[in-house]
Amino acid sequence: MITIAITGVIIYSFGASPASGPLKVHPANPRYFTDGSGKAVYLTGSHTWNNLKDMGRTDPPSEFDFQAYLDFMEKYNHNFIRLWTWELSKYSYKDITHAQPFPWMRTGPGNTMDGKPKFHLDKLDNDYFQRLRDRVTAAGKRGIYVSIMLFEGHGLHASEKPWCWDGHPFNVNNNVNDIDGDPDKDGRGLETQTLQIPEITKIQETYVSKVIDTVNDLDNVLYEIVNESGNYSTEWQYHIIDFIHKYEKDKPKQHPVGMTFQFCRTAEFKGKNEDLFASPAEWISPNPDGGYRDNPPAADGSKVILNDTDHLWGIGGNQAWVWKSFCRGMNPLFMDPYHRKTNDEGTSSWTDHLSGSPELDPVWEPIRKSLGYTSKYAERMDLTNTKPMDDLASSGYCLANPGVEYLVFIPENGKVEVNLMDAKGDLIIEWFNPTTGEILQRQKISGGQKISLDVLFDDAVLYITGEK
């Protein structure tokens, strides 16, 4: 056993990987996707609520600067976006907020409860789908994959009455088709994300078909069924996943479909991670149950896991969580307040981004940067042949291809022991400090032994590989 201390500073630069695909679950390492090249594709990035629909406290809301957002993604070396939708034209979280555009034309006759022309649910608005295509295309040119969120559930069960439902196109007062998505008259319309109303399911399938027709030829596409709809939506989500698979089957390209945490403020409707793993989806984003927030369990490859702070904290997380998720074979995502300042209590309300600062809140810089740093290491590593092997490092966080390469995360300073008994010949030890962005001195050692290392800073990253 040998002991090595850390000295010196070396700065590394990395190249970005272009988006190509379409993605499929990697046959050799199903913790990740692959683009057909055989290489594992690691997905990580920031997403924010109004990156597809404009949202704000004015009517109409100001337009989101998507090109500036892509500049931001590129700056931090992020390669994945959840492209948000929102089902309500007007809603309330303490303040009245407006959202546009929508998939359906507002033709009238008559006005909706927000004072604008009623929706015609048989007439899709091509301008909406052109915006969708333009944004996915623009992201693809930057090497960024985009998951298209098809539906949104949180607004229905969590926003304040009356504007949790009064702003919805499926409110019978808001469309010319006499479609009533709230037959029990509880003012929520949760039935729209079930299979209880066949007429609505048919309208939803037509909309989903149009989305697929709009982007099927693009390589950088994934789908997400709905954001944080409750467990009442399970059968409906499974149905839409199967519908997408069937509809794309005979098209030129097939894209991965995701099912994410089923959240509801009513405890009886809170979903279980087991329903995500049992789904026909290729990828999932779990809730905190099972340690996904504090001590993520090792991904076993039964699903590609996009571990998302949105479903763990709402707005929250830290750089240690990023590295823990990476070392456990997951793809971490950050719900980014973006242009929003943290308040005096050290917290953020998600609606406050609508009137926040034009500057990025520095509170979240460590997470943004570490997402990019993990992406850089993923580019250097052969993820096809790595898996979480916690027993190889005393810290419990190790992504390894034994004998070839090891990436270890150590949350606290002190010492760490690493088992390199499977490694033959000379190895290079490299330390990285995500807090400063510096790679520290690289040093040669021999394999075939167990080593004890002095760790001189918190959130340390250790990379060990053969000489190259």
C-alpha positions in Angstrom: 0.0 0.0 0.0 1.3 3.4 -0.9 0.4 7.0 0.1 0.3 9.9 -2.4 -0.2 13.6 -1.6 -1.5 16.2 -3.9 0.6 19.1 -5.3 0.8 21.3 -8.3 -1.7 22.5 -10.8 -2.4 21.5 -14.4 -5.3 22.8 -16.4 -7.0 20.6 -19.1 -9.2 21.5 -22.0 -11.7 19.1 -23.5 -13.5 18.9 -26.8 -17.3 18.7 -27.2 -19.1 15.8 -28.8 -21.6 16.7 -31.5 -25.2 15.5 -31.3 -25.9 12.5 -33.5 -28.4 9.7 -33.3 -31.1 8.8 -33.0 -30.4 7.5 -29.5 -31.0 3.9 -28.5 -30.4 2.2 -25.2 -26.8 1.0 -25.3 -26.9 -2.8 -25.8 -23.6 -3.4 -23.8 -24.2 -0.8 -21.1 -27.9 0.1 -20.8 -27.2 2.7 -18.2 -26.6 5.0 -21.2 -27.8 5.6 -24.7 -25.7 5.2 -27.8 -26.0 7.0 -31.2 -25.2 3.9 -33.2 -21.5 4.4 -33.2 -21.0 2.0 -30.3 -19.9 4.8 -28.0 -22.0 5.4 -24.9 -23.7 8.8 -24.8 -23.8 10.5 -21.4 -26.6 13.1 -21.1 -26.4 16.0 -18.7 -27.6 19.6 -18.6 -29.8 22.4 -17.2 -33.4 23.1 -18.1 -35.7 25.9 -17.3 -39.5 26.3 -17.4 -40.0 28.8 -20.3 -37.6 27.4 -22.8 -40.4 26.5 -25.3 -43.4 28.4 -24.2 -43.1 32.1 -23.2 -44.2 32.6 -19.6 -44.6 35.7 -17.6 -46.7 38.1 -15.6 -47.5 40.3 -18.6 -50.0 39.4 -21.3 -48.5 38.5 -23.7 -45.4 37.4 -21.9 -42.0 38.5 -23.2 -40.3 36.1 -25.6 -37.7 33.8 -24.2 -34.2 34.3 -25.7 -33.5 30.8 -26.9 -30.2 31.6 -28.6 -28.8 33.1 -25.4 -30.0 30.0 -23.6 -28.1 27.8 -26.1 -25.0 30.0 -25.5 -25.4 29.3 -21.8 -25.7 25.5 -22.4 -22.6 25.5 -24.7 -20.6 27.6 -22.2 -21.1 25.0 -19.5 -20.6 22.0 -21.8 -24.1 20.7 -21.2 -25.7 18.5 -23.9 -29.3 17.9 -22.8 -32.4 20.0 -22.4 -35.8 19.2 -21.1 -37.9 21.3 -23.4 -40.9 22.3 -21.2 -44.5 22.7 -22.1 -47.3 24.2 -20.0 -51.0 23.3 -20.4 -52.5 26.5 -18.9 -52.8 29.8 -20.8 -53.3 31.6 -17.4 -52.4 30.3 -14.0 -51.6 31.3 -10.5 -48.8 30.5 -8.1 -49.4 33.5 -5.7 -49.2 35.7 -8.9 -51.2 35.5 -12.1 -49.0 34.3 -14.9 -49.6 33.9 -18.6 -48.2 31.3 -21.1 -48.2 31.0 -24.9 -48.2 29.6 -27.6 -50.4 26.5 -27.8 -50.7 23.5 -30.1 -54.3 24.4 -31.0 -55.6 27.4 -32.9 -57.6 30.0 -31.1 -60.3 30.6 -33.7 -63.4 31.3 -31.7 -66.3 31.9 -32.0 -66.5 33.2 -28.4 -63.8 33.9 -25.9 -62.1 31.7 -23.3 -62.1 32.5 -19.6 -58.9 34.4 -20.1 -60.6 36.7 -22.5 -59.1 35.5 -25.8 -60.7 33.5 -28.6 -61.7 29.9 -27.8 -59.5 27.0 -28.8 -60.5 24.8 -31.7 -59.2 21.4 -30.7 -59.6 20.0 -34.2 -57.2 22.6 -35.7 -53.5 22.4 -34.9 -51.5 25.6 -35.0 -48.5 25.1 -37.4 -46.7 28.1 -35.9 -46.4 26.2 -32.6 -44.9 23.1 -34.2 -42.6 25.3 -36.3 -41.3 26.9 -33.1 -40.8 23.4 -31.7 -38.8 22.2 -34.7 -36.7 25.4 -34.9 -35.6 25.0 -31.3 -34.8 21.3 -31.5 -32.9 22.0 -34.7 -31.0 24.9 -33.2 -30.0 22.8 -30.2 -28.9 19.9 -32.4 -26.5 22.2 -34.2 -24.8 22.9 -30.9 -24.5 19.2 -30.0 -27.4 19.2 -27.6 -30.1 16.6 -27.2 -33.6 17.7 -26.5 -36.4 15.8 -24.6 -39.7 17.2 -25.8 -42.1 17.4 -22.8 -45.5 16.5 -24.3 -47.8 17.3 -21.4 -47.6 19.0 -18.0 -49.3 17.9 -14.9 -48.0 19.9 -12.0 -50.0 23.0 -12.9 -53.3 21.1 -12.7 -52.9 19.8 -9.2 -50.6 22.4 -7.6 -51.6 25.9 -8.9 -54.2 28.0 -7.2 -57.9 28.0 -8.0 -59.5 29.2 -10.1 -56.6 29.4 -12.5 -55.4 25.8 -12.1 -58.2 24.8 -14.6 -59.9 28.0 -15.9 -56.9 28.5 -18.3 -56.9 25.0 -19.8 -58.0 24.4 -23.4 -60.0 21.3 -22.3 -62.1 23.4 -19.9 -65.6 23.2 -21.6 -65.7 27.0 -21.5 -62.5 27.4 -23.4 -63.0 25.4 -26.6 -65.5 25.3 -29.4 -65.7 21.5 -29.4 -67.7 21.1 -26.2 -64.9 19.0 -24.7 -65.2 18.8 -20.9 -62.0 17.6 -19.2 -63.5 18.0 -15.7 -66.5 15.8 -15.5 -66.4 15.6 -11.7 -66.4 19.5 -11.5 -63.6 19.6 -8.9 -61.9 22.5 -10.7 -58.8 20.5 -11.5 -59.3 18.5 -14.7 -57.1 15.6 -13.6 -59.2 13.4 -15.7 -57.5 14.8 -18.8 -54.4 12.7 -17.8 -56.3 9.5 -17.5 -58.1 7.3 -20.1 -61.5 8.2 -18.7 -62.5 10.5 -21.6 -61.9 8.8 -25.0 -62.5 12.1 -26.9 -59.7 13.7 -25.1 -57.3 10.8 -25.5 -58.0 11.0 -29.3 -57.2 14.7 -29.3 -54.0 14.0 -27.4 -52.9 11.3 -29.8 -53.5 13.6 -32.7 -51.3 16.2 -31.1 -48.6 13.7 -30.2 -48.6 12.4 -33.8 -48.1 16.0 -35.1 -45.1 16.4 -32.7 -43.6 13.2 -34.0 -44.2 14.2 -37.7 -42.6 17.5 -37.0 -39.3 16.2 -35.6 -39.0 12.6 -36.6 -36.1 13.3 -39.0 -34.0 14.9 -36.3 -31.4 12.9 -34.5 -31.3 14.8 -31.2 -34.8 14.0 -30.0 -36.2 12.3 -27.0 -39.7 12.4 -25.6 -41.1 12.9 -22.0 -44.7 12.1 -21.5 -45.6 14.5 -18.8 -44.1 16.5 -16.0 -45.2 15.5 -12.5 -48.7 14.2 -13.1 -49.9 12.0 -10.2 -50.3 8.3 -9.9 -53.7 8.6 -11.4 -51.9 9.0 -14.8 -50.0 5.7 -14.8 -52.2 3.8 -17.2 -52.5 6.9 -19.4 -48.8 7.4 -19.5 -48.2 3.8 -20.4 -50.7 4.2 -23.2 -49.0 7.3 -24.6 -45.6 5.6 -24.4 -46.9 2.6 -26.3 -48.7 5.0 -28.8 -45.4 6.7 -29.6 -43.5 3.4 -30.0 -46.2 2.2 -32.4 -46.5 5.4 -34.3 -42.7 5.7 -34.8 -42.3 2.0 -35.6 -42.7 2.4 -39.4 -41.1 5.9 -39.6 -37.5 6.5 -40.6 -36.3 7.1 -37.0 -37.3 5.9 -33.6 -36.5 7.9 -30.4 -36.4 7.1 -26.7 -39.4 7.9 -24.5 -39.2 8.9 -20.9 -41.5 8.6 -17.8 -40.7 10.9 -14.9 -41.6 11.2 -11.2 -45.4 11.2 -10.6 -45.7 14.0 -8.1 -48.9 15.3 -6.5 -49.5 17.6 -3.5 -52.2 15.2 -2.4 -50.4 12.3 -0.7 -52.8 9.6 -2.1 -51.8 10.5 -5.6 -48.0 10.4 -5.1 -46.4 7.9 -7.5 -43.8 5.2 -6.8 -40.5 4.7 -8.5 -41.5 1.1 -9.1 -44.1 2.3 -11.6 -41.4 4.1 -13.6 -39.2 1.0 -13.7 -42.2 -1.1 -14.7 -43.1 1.2 -17.5 -42.4 0.6 -21.3 -40.3 3.8 -21.3 -36.6 3.7 -22.2 -35.6 6.3 -19.6 -36.9 7.5 -16.2 -36.4 10.3 -13.6 -37.2 9.0 -10.1 -38.3 10.7 -6.9 -36.1 10.9 -3.7 -37.3 7.5 -2.4 -34.4 5.1 -2.3 -31.7 7.7 -1.8 -31.7 9.4 -5.3 -31.1 12.8 -3.6 -28.5 12.1 -0.9 -26.9 8.7 -1.8 -28.1 7.6 -5.2 -28.3 3.8 -5.6 -26.1 2.3 -8.3 -27.9 2.1 -11.7 -28.4 -1.5 -12.7 -29.2 -0.9 -16.3 -32.9 -1.8 -16.2 -33.6 1.8 -17.3 -31.5 4.8 -18.4 -31.8 7.0 -15.3 -31.8 10.8 -15.8 -31.5 11.9 -12.2 -33.2 15.3 -12.1 -33.1 17.8 -9.3 -36.5 19.0 -10.3 -38.0 15.8 -8.9 -35.7 15.6 -5.9 -35.6 19.2 -4.5 -37.6 21.2 -7.0 -34.9 23.9 -7.0 -31.9 22.6 -5.2 -29.0 20.2 -5.2 -25.2 20.6 -4.9 -22.1 19.7 -6.8 -21.5 16.6 -4.6 -24.8 15.2 -5.8 -23.7 15.6 -9.4 -20.6 13.5 -8.9 -22.4 10.9 -6.8 -25.0 10.5 -9.5 -22.2 10.2 -12.2 -20.3 7.6 -10.2 -23.4 5.6 -9.7 -24.0 5.3 -13.5 -26.7 7.9 -13.9 -27.2 11.0 -16.1 -27.7 14.1 -13.8 -30.0 17.0 -14.7 -30.5 20.4 -13.0 -33.7 22.4 -12.8 -32.1 25.7 -13.3 -33.8 29.0 -12.0 -31.7 30.6 -14.8 -32.2 34.4 -14.6 -33.4 34.3 -11.0 -31.8 35.6 -7.8 -32.0 33.6 -4.5 -34.0 35.5 -1.9 -32.8 36.6 1.6 -33.8 33.2 3.1 -31.5 31.4 0.6 -34.4 29.9 -1.3 -36.0 30.4 -4.7 -39.6 30.3 -5.8 -39.8 28.8 -9.3 -42.2 31.6 -10.5 -39.7 34.3 -9.4 -37.6 33.6 -12.5 -40.2 35.5 -14.5 -39.1 38.8 -12.9 -35.6 37.9 -12.0 -32.2 39.4 -12.8 -30.8 39.1 -16.3 -27.7 37.7 -14.7 -27.3 34.1 -13.7 -27.7 33.4 -10.0 -24.2 32.5 -8.8 -25.6 30.3 -6.0 -26.1 27.5 -8.6 -22.7 27.8 -10.4 -21.2 24.8 -8.7 -23.9 22.6 -10.0 -23.8 24.0 -13.5 -20.0 23.7 -13.7 -19.9 20.2 -12.3 -22.5 18.9 -14.8 -20.1 20.1 -17.5 -17.1 18.7 -15.7 -18.7 15.2 -15.6 -19.5 15.5 -19.3 -15.8 16.2 -20.0 -14.8 13.1 -18.0 -17.4 11.1 -19.8 -15.8 12.1 -23.1 -12.4 10.9 -21.9 -13.7 7.6 -20.4 -14.9 4.5 -22.2 -18.4 4.4 -20.6 -19.4 1.4 -22.6 -17.3 -0.7 -20.3 -17.7 1.0 -17.0 -20.1 0.4 -14.2 -20.6 1.5 -10.6 -18.3 -0.5 -8.4 -18.5 1.1 -4.9 -16.5 -1.6 -3.2 -13.3 -0.6 -5.1 -13.1 2.7 -3.2 -13.5 3.4 0.5 -15.6 6.5 -0.3 -18.2 4.3 -1.8 -18.4 6.2 -5.1 -16.5 4.6 -8.0 -17.2 4.3 -11.7 -14.8 1.7 -13.1 -13.7 -0.6 -15.8 -11.4 -2.7 -13.4 -7.9 -2.9 -14.6 -8.4 -0.1 -17.2 -9.8 3.1 -15.6 -11.4 4.3 -12.4 -13.2 7.5 -11.5 -13.7 8.0 -7.7 -15.6 10.7 -5.8 -14.6 11.6 -2.3 -17.0 13.9 -0.5 -14.8 14.8 2.4 -11.0 15.3 2.8 -8.9 12.8 4.8 -7.9 9.6 3.1 -9.3 7.2 0.5 -8.3 3.7 -0.3 -8.7 2.3 -3.9 -8.3 -1.3 -4.9 -6.2 -1.5 -8.1 -5.4 -5.2 -7.8 -6.9 -5.9 -11.3 -4.7 -3.3 -12.9 -1.4 -4.3 -14.6 1.5 -2.1 -15.5 1.8 1.6 -14.9 -1.1 3.9 -14.1 -1.6 7.6 -14.0 -3.3 9.2 -11.0 -5.1 12.5 -11.6 -6.9 14.7 -9.1 -9.6 17.2 -10.0 -11.0 19.9 -7.8 -14.5 20.8 -9.1 -14.7 23.8 -6.7 -11.8 25.5 -8.5 -12.0 23.7 -11.9 -8.4 22.7 -11.6 -6.7 19.4 -12.4 -3.9 18.8 -10.0 -0.6 17.0 -10.5 -0.6 13.8 -12.4 1.6 11.1 -11.0 2.6 7.6 -12.1 2.1 4.5 -9.9 2.1 0.7 -10.5 -1.1 -1.3 -10.6 -1.7 -4.6 -8.9 -2.0 -3.1 -5.4 -4.2 -1.3 -3.0 -3.4 2.4 -2.5 -4.1 4.9 0.2 -4.4 8.5 -0.9 -4.3 11.8 1.1 -7.3 13.8 0.2 -6.7 17.5 0.8 -10.0 19.1 -0.1 -13.7 18.3 -0.1 -15.6 17.0 -3.1 -12.4 15.6 -4.6 -12.5 13.7 -7.9 -9.8 11.0 -8.5 -9.2 9.6 -12.0 -6.9 6.7 -12.5 -6.1 5.2 -15.9 -3.4 3.5 -17.8 -0.7 5.5 -19.5 -1.9 7.0 -22.8 
